[in-house]
């Protein structure tokens, strides 16, 4: 095995791992660990993977990169077997991966991410083992939520020009991908740094118009405070924009949202979900939520739990709060970790109950499944579906939904 990549964290990291795979193809016996800094658990898993790699493949050259490496490069350089630490800008540059490329001082090549100039990531047209492609639209974040360290790992918001997005989408479709997922650190801030400040909705509209052979376009996490009118019109009118909105909510208690320094309120979140369902009946709603944020008492937690139940949110991504060094939330009065985990479990239970109702409502309907393996794929709503007969990965199968069990649909090819 020449190059192995271990990826932790978000879709953007998955995209950038494929950039590195292409750059590092000529290297021998190299393990690249692309870290995530969102939670202490993500960092723990990456450290564990590095120690395992050093123990099981003592001759391999370990390169560590990603957000955790960007924010604390010295700590990662000290781990056993680590030959080099690369920053988030350096990892995307071909010269960093050239055989014999010089190392930085102490084998650390990490620039000040706040001073890195805007530059588009190299195009990727192959995603190993995946049937949907990821297209990076935007990088970095200008906001300062009190719990979040990611701006210090990714830098300020920087958008990919519209022409480059269209060119890469065309290349992905030509390579055989039938679904593209638009991703970024703060996706809805797209365009603020481009000439004319085109909003995300304008980029989506142009991409769909200029890449007519793309049948399925999906959006990753959206900030409910920034969904523009163009995007709302597309939700209502464009069938190729899939009926699935995932929202970066984090909480549904106004006091906790204020302490998080989020820019939306509970009422705004409710209005976004209500509008989405009115414009696109049956649309799937997902949400990111943090359980056990500092100062959250039982009543404040109950506000978020009640919101999940009242709004029937079926696709939840729940994190127990994880204090990130240097962030304002790390200095606030902390909720005990066991209570954070208990609250996270209760939110997940509420999400599972909503998911069961959502999946039950699909029974008897026809869905298009994009196959991820011979037996299983995802519907337009991002619901997992198992097909009654094998189909090639990457195929789009029209199927009738016959049942639902264990968080997935049971489907029969039409």
Phi, psi and omega in degrees: 000123182275302182234127174239134180243127176252115187250130176240146172098219198274177178297328179296320175297321178298318177299311184291334174297324178289327173300313181293325179301318179291318182293324189263010187302331184274355183280155179255138170044061183237136175245122179255126179248111183262101192274165176234144181244009185298319181226160175297328179295320178298319178292319180300316180297322179293317177298318179299318179295322179294314180296322178295317180296319179295326181283318186272337179227071188298339180271353185283151176265118183260125177244127182250135180213191179096184188295320179294321178293325179295318187278337180212066187297325183298320182296321181285328179294335181280348182291150183298134175086353183283119181269330184203148173240127179245141176283174183292333175280316184296327185293340183267000183259130183302324183295337178292338186249003179295138177306128180081010180300136181294145177273161173282184180298126181064027179061027176242124177237085185223109179275168174293109186295336180288341182254001182290129180292157178295129176206136180288142174294148177303146181295147178235129178237010177220126179241105188304122175073013183241147179257353172241148182258151177251134179238117180285123182259329192204158183219143174081177184206136179264356182268165183226066173302142191291342183264352198253131177259353188300323176304331180278347174262338185245340179084190182288164181293131180220129186258150174275130181303149184302319181299319179294323178297315180296316180300317182288322177299319177299318180295323179294318178296319178297331179279356174108359180283136182250359172218134176240136176251119176279131185222161177184175177287317179223076194306318185285353175274001180310139170095345183297337181254005181261157176303132181081352178050055179294132179283170181303318181302322179294320178296318180295316180299316181293318181299315181294323181290322186267352176235070187293342180276358177277115184275335187222124176235129182237149178253141172275201193300134182245141173280121183297344180278352190232016181284119187273167185295324177301317181293321177298320178297322179292321176304320183283325194247340191254106182293336180285341170279112193293149184281069185205112176244124176250123188252138175274083183273308180074325177195168175228024173253124183300322181293317178294319177300321177295317179290334174284346186064037173281162186255007176239162176249174175300318181296321178295316179299316179296320180294322179296313181295316180298317180294317179301317182288330177288321181284328185223081182306135180088359182301143178273134180246131173238165181204143168270134179223144176251126179259136176078034175299148180310139181076358181287114176264184185298321182292318180292320175298320180300329178296319178289318179298317179296324180296315179302317181290314183294325183266000176052062182267110189274337186245091183258143171238103190252131174243131162295141181305137178231114182292126179258124183307134177091351180270152179303323182296333179292341181262358179276161176302126189268145170279135181304137182308318179300325179288324175301313182295321179296317180292322176299319180296322180292322176296318179297321177299318178296321177294320179295323177295318178293324179295319179299320178293316181298314181294322179299327180288346180276345184297132182093349181267165174259135180229156172260123182254126170269112187288132177259336174217186181293335185248341191221149177204197181236138175281178176304328182276003182073017175282139175290137181221134177257129183268147184284347179219148185298148176215154183293138173305136182095346179285147173259115187246125171281125185218152175264132181279120185258340183186180178212136180201143174058032177084011177219163179267154173249124190232153179235125182303133182286000000 
